């Protein structure tokens, strides 16, 4: 055990820096005499997997994910009780039957792999899937399989603790908590969704929208959905979320335009802007319900009201002066502003002159520039 001390230190160091898992898996493989290792999650029902690999070929790992996810070994592992103990693949499926499959020809044979050792974690038994650690054994090491398994068994408790700690600490390490604190200070609606479109966090303004069910709402599983019956808007909204989540998963695709959502109350439409969050530095963070995209919800009408509050607070404008200044700054002419407010053009002219004087501006353009640079008031 004394010879393992340096490796055990390396095992626990990945808790603070999960990006070092590939290096750790390589070191463990060197110690026990394995070709290479992986930390992985497999869900055959969904046809999905996440993995971090150490020394194993990325090419063959990709072939495994794309073409042979459901193979004799992964199917057999579905029957294994996750107990953090080492399980030999040869004890579950005879290699003689595995060797006759395309999985062997495409994935195992190129690396001369004849057996494998897996350690299943109860904490990764999520949504019908399973996960843990796996190390491959080559033909040239086959006669030392028992010794390799004993060495891995000795390291298994430490590896399991490190992997479980990385997953549990994901919201703290990946920056989600910091993002939540920033969003909680925003006066406009903002929320975070996971890969299944479930809302993981919503600030106060977003929660108010959900309670009102006016434009956006949540289903029983807290999945984000449009709160109106218009098919075109629902389809555009779904497409925008899909694009953002795909980019967050590492796909190279274009993010679309903001989506307009009509509110049945008759209030002005909302603009929804999904923004992908950076890809996780540790692949298995995708398994837990962590945030994968930021969704900003903009209310143009609220922005105008906030601008009016800002003008009154910062420059001492009256309510009437601030409303005229806001409308003129948005691009309306004097007569148009008078028509909107139901006042005379002379009244608008008087209020606008006082607004220019109090704000130190001289033109409609300068007033618009001033408003666009002002902070939003809650």
Secondary structure, DSSP 4 states (H G I P E B T S, - for coil): -GGGHHHHHHHHHTTT-GGGHHHHHHHHHHHHT-S-EEEEEEETTTTEEEEEEESS-HHHHHHHHHH-SS-HHHHHHTTS---S-EEEGGGTS-HHHHTTSHHIIIIIGGGTEEEEEEEE-GGG--TT-EEEEEEEEEGGGGGGHHHHHHHHHHHHHHHHHHHHHHHHTHHHHSSHHHHHHHHHT-SSEEEEE-TTSBEEEE-HHHHHHHHHTSSEEE-TT-BEEESS--HHHHHHHHHHHHHHHHHHTT--------EEE--TTSPPPEEEEEEEPPPPSSGGGGTS----EEEEEEEHHHHHHHHHHHHHHHH---HHHHHHHHHHHTT--HHHHHHHHT--HHHHHHHHHHHHHHHT--SHHHHHHHHHTSPPP-
